[in-house]
Amino acid sequence: MKRIFFLAVLFLGCQHQTPKPNAALALSYPVAQYNDFIPNKCAYRFMYNEVSTPVRLSSCGITLDYPLLKAKVYVTYFDLSKTAIDTLFMDFEKRVKIFGKGTQRINENTYEDKRKEVLGSCVTLIGDSPSNLHFFATDTKSHFISGSLLFSAAPNYDSLAPAIIYIRNDIQKILETLSWQ
């Protein structure tokens, strides 16, 4: 009887443990569809993702509101006859430096379209920052726009990374379609 009990425990108790797969956060966002944005009495135009809603803040400053992602992209226009371009570049660099503190890496993608006279840059701050994306575009003579991404959430890069990448693609589209009036 002891032998049967021992064999039963031996055979029934020996099971192979199957490891469980690692879980991953799988966020999906709608495929981007772009519309023209032509603000009245402003010297620029571009295409924006229809997931966002343009809201006018000032005469030529806007916010692209992303309610699905709980994010906003603030876009400010500057007339270079009223503001020195050197000051705007220094402000941009200062903003990146301030928000870049404590991040692991800073990636910069430049953009240039000589035909449309657009020179720009999009800076991505990799790490926990209150604002992970900053960009500017200019023709270096008359026009300058600057923008930043802000979330209505705590700055946790790992959680926000899919949304940051999605909006970074929209900012790239803004730079590619930007034209001066």
C-alpha positions in Angstrom: 0.0 0.0 0.0 2.9 2.3 0.8 4.4 1.6 -2.5 1.2 2.5 -4.4 0.8 5.7 -2.4 4.5 6.6 -3.1 4.2 5.9 -6.8 0.9 7.9 -7.0 2.5 10.9 -5.4 5.5 10.6 -7.6 3.5 10.5 -10.8 0.8 13.0 -9.9 3.1 15.4 -8.2 5.6 15.7 -11.1 4.2 18.3 -13.5 6.2 20.6 -15.7 5.8 24.3 -14.9 4.9 26.3 -17.9 6.3 29.8 -17.8 3.8 32.6 -18.4 4.6 35.1 -21.2 5.5 38.6 -20.2 2.7 41.0 -20.5 3.1 44.1 -22.6 1.0 47.2 -22.7 -0.6 47.3 -26.2 -2.1 50.8 -26.8 -3.5 51.4 -30.3 -4.4 54.8 -31.7 -6.4 55.5 -34.9 -4.6 55.7 -38.2 -3.7 59.4 -38.7 -5.9 61.3 -41.1 -4.7 64.9 -41.8 -6.7 68.1 -42.5 -5.5 71.5 -43.6 -5.2 74.1 -40.9 -5.2 77.7 -42.3 -5.7 80.2 -39.5 -7.3 83.5 -40.5 -4.9 86.4 -40.7 -1.8 84.3 -39.9 1.3 83.8 -42.0 1.4 80.0 -41.8 -0.5 76.9 -42.7 0.0 73.1 -42.1 -1.8 69.8 -41.9 -2.9 68.4 -38.5 -4.2 65.0 -37.4 -8.0 65.0 -37.2 -7.7 63.2 -33.8 -6.7 66.6 -32.5 -8.7 69.7 -32.3 -7.1 73.1 -33.1 -8.1 75.8 -30.6 -7.0 79.3 -31.0 -5.2 80.8 -28.0 -4.0 84.2 -29.3 -4.0 86.0 -32.6 -1.8 83.3 -34.3 -1.1 80.9 -31.4 -3.0 77.7 -31.2 -3.3 74.5 -29.2 -3.8 71.1 -30.8 -5.9 69.3 -28.2 -5.7 65.5 -28.2 -8.5 64.5 -25.9 -8.0 60.7 -26.5 -4.4 61.0 -25.4 -5.0 63.7 -22.7 -2.4 65.8 -24.4 -2.0 69.3 -25.9 0.5 70.6 -28.4 1.0 74.4 -27.9 2.1 76.2 -31.1 3.2 79.8 -31.0 3.9 82.1 -34.0 6.5 84.9 -33.9 6.9 87.7 -36.5 10.7 88.1 -36.9 10.3 91.8 -37.6 9.2 92.1 -34.0 11.3 89.4 -32.3 15.0 88.6 -32.9 15.6 85.1 -34.2 18.6 84.7 -31.9 16.4 85.3 -28.9 13.9 82.7 -30.1 16.7 80.1 -30.7 18.1 80.8 -27.2 14.6 80.5 -25.7 14.1 77.2 -27.5 17.5 75.8 -26.3 16.8 77.0 -22.8 13.4 75.3 -22.8 15.0 72.0 -24.0 17.7 72.3 -21.3 15.2 72.9 -18.5 12.8 70.1 -19.5 15.8 67.8 -20.4 17.1 67.7 -16.8 16.8 64.2 -15.4 16.1 62.6 -18.8 18.3 59.7 -20.2 18.7 61.0 -23.7 17.9 63.9 -26.1 17.1 63.1 -29.7 17.0 65.8 -32.3 15.6 65.5 -35.8 16.2 68.4 -38.2 14.0 69.2 -41.2 14.8 71.4 -44.2 12.8 72.2 -47.3 14.6 74.9 -49.3 11.8 75.1 -51.9 9.2 76.1 -49.2 11.8 78.0 -47.1 11.2 75.9 -44.0 14.0 75.0 -41.6 13.0 73.2 -38.4 13.8 70.8 -35.6 11.9 68.4 -33.4 13.6 67.4 -30.1 12.4 64.3 -28.2 13.4 64.1 -24.5 13.7 60.4 -23.6 12.9 60.0 -19.9 10.5 61.4 -17.3 10.0 65.0 -18.3 6.9 67.3 -18.0 7.3 68.0 -21.7 8.9 65.3 -24.0 8.6 67.0 -27.4 9.7 70.5 -28.5 9.9 71.8 -32.0 10.4 74.9 -34.1 10.3 76.0 -37.7 11.4 79.2 -39.4 12.3 80.7 -42.7 15.0 82.7 -40.9 13.7 86.0 -42.4 10.1 86.7 -41.4 8.5 83.7 -39.6 9.1 81.5 -36.6 6.8 78.9 -34.9 7.6 77.1 -31.8 5.8 74.3 -30.1 5.7 71.9 -27.0 3.8 68.8 -26.0 2.2 68.6 -22.6 0.2 65.8 -21.0 -2.5 66.0 -18.4 -0.7 63.1 -16.5 2.3 62.5 -14.3 5.6 62.4 -16.3 6.2 58.7 -16.6 8.0 58.1 -19.9 7.4 54.3 -20.1 3.6 54.8 -19.9 3.5 57.9 -22.2 6.0 56.6 -24.8 3.3 55.3 -27.3 1.5 58.6 -27.2 4.7 60.6 -27.5 5.7 58.6 -30.6 2.2 59.0 -32.1 2.3 62.8 -31.6 5.9 63.0 -32.7 4.7 61.6 -36.1 2.1 64.4 -36.2 4.7 67.0 -35.5 6.9 65.6 -38.3 3.8 66.0 -40.6 3.4 69.6 -39.4 7.0 70.4 -40.3 6.7 68.6 -43.7 3.5 70.4 -44.6 4.2 73.8 -43.1 4.2 76.7 -45.6 4.4 80.5 -45.1 1.8 82.9 -46.4 
